Amino acid sequence: MTERTGTMEPNFGLFRRVFGITIAACAVLIFATSAKADCADPPQPKVDWMKCVFPHRDFNKADLRGARLKDGRFIRSDFSGANLEAADMRRAKFMDGILTKARLVKARLNGADLTGADLREADLSGSNLSRTQLQHADLRGANLTGANMRETQLRGADLSGALWTDGKHYCAEGSIGQCK
């Protein structure tokens, strides 16, 4: 009730505050739910497997275009022939993984660990491999055209027949640790 009119008038200020808080809480719930990775989701384009652990799993020929694998652990898993185009694989672990003929075009692999991985004939064109660990990886026949290789660790990696980052020349047979 107001003193002037003696009638009940709604308190719009309080209503606005409660409504605003309700909307903000709903937004937080929506964003928190959509940002959460579900490691039980099947392989599919844009799947969110951030921080998931899949050792010794078979993802042979899986379509994982645009997938979010950031900070995941896929040690000794098989991704041969898989499509990982534009996947976010930053800081993920693929040690001793099989990525033969995998399509990693424009994938973000910066900071990933692919030590000992089999990347024979993989297409890594346009991918970000900065600070990636590729020690003792098999990159024979891989396509590295336009790949960002800044601070990439290649010690012991076999680059024989790989198409180098300039997209013009192939690494000589016996190119270990560097493209000759």
C-alpha angles and dihedrals in degrees: 000000000000123000093228100057105012090228132117112257122185118249100236093180092061091043091053092050094049091045091049093050091048092051092047092050091050091050091051091051093048094049094043091052096046093046095053116102117230109207090190092065114112121245108281140135113294094008113164109229096151110161092359121145118222111162118180093001126152115234093155109165092352118161103233099154110162092002120161107230096151114152091000126141115230099160114173091355122147116239096157111154091002121146108232096159112161091357118158103234099155114157091354120146118235099158112167088358125153113237098154110162090355117158107233098160111161091353117157105233098153110148093007122140115229096158109163093001121152106235098159110159091355117155107232095159114151092003125140108241097161113146089000119150110232099156112154091357119149107236097161109152093000120149110235097167110152094355117151103237099172109150092351112160110230102162108149093359116143108229096169110150094358116147102239127230093268089062090226109086137042123224113252122252109275095030100154118176093351139039112256 
